[in-house]
């Protein structure tokens, strides 16, 4: 077998076309060649070549996962979110490696691998690390959904909002990833101040855990300010919001009791507020992205 590592194929066959495609998307967003170079970590001359040559072709450039990733990465780089862009690039590479087109290229470089159901790129994963990485990525995607939804800023509570996603088998708030410092509305837009961390939101985490006690399929949640039209939008989608008491000091324990009494978990629950306590609506989902998509749908429907 020739000693050709899969990583060599990434450098040769993946990074060049992906960089070229991202450069073109950034140029479409009116970034200068030097700005594009700074974001991609290449020279301005390299960017000039990316933009002046023919668009990249081949199986890697034309793969649907590549197309989707390029769009996300370009948007993240344009917004200055290099961490999210790098995470999406790594996720793309893993997808292409996991019995994707890189396997075909690897077999062409090392014919001895053909027909062996090779698992070099996916062998022996650390399942806990993989789950943590996926959970953090889910919260990043959910936060982007909130930030990109028109009108969402009007539904950010005075105390701020947060969005969380739980690890499989989560039993403690430290098992739930969320945004440190919460998400705030600033000048009519949603501001996400940091990348997600585990244990970053006690309230959203405890709402998820309370719901999971009744329905283990629940893995994500976010909190919104209660505004006119929100519950009507939920009912139009077949969701009957559930109220729970907020008078008790531990009102999220009251949420669990209300869900136990009901015997099921609706995707929208709320408390009407209390002394020095703002009325809050929680939107639940299978993960943070599921909750964020439903919240976005409800918010847009109230306009």
Order of alpha helices (4+ residues) and beta strands (2+ residues): alpha-alpha-alpha-alpha-alpha-alpha-alpha-alpha-alpha-beta-beta-beta-beta-beta-alpha-beta-alpha-beta-alpha-beta-beta-alpha
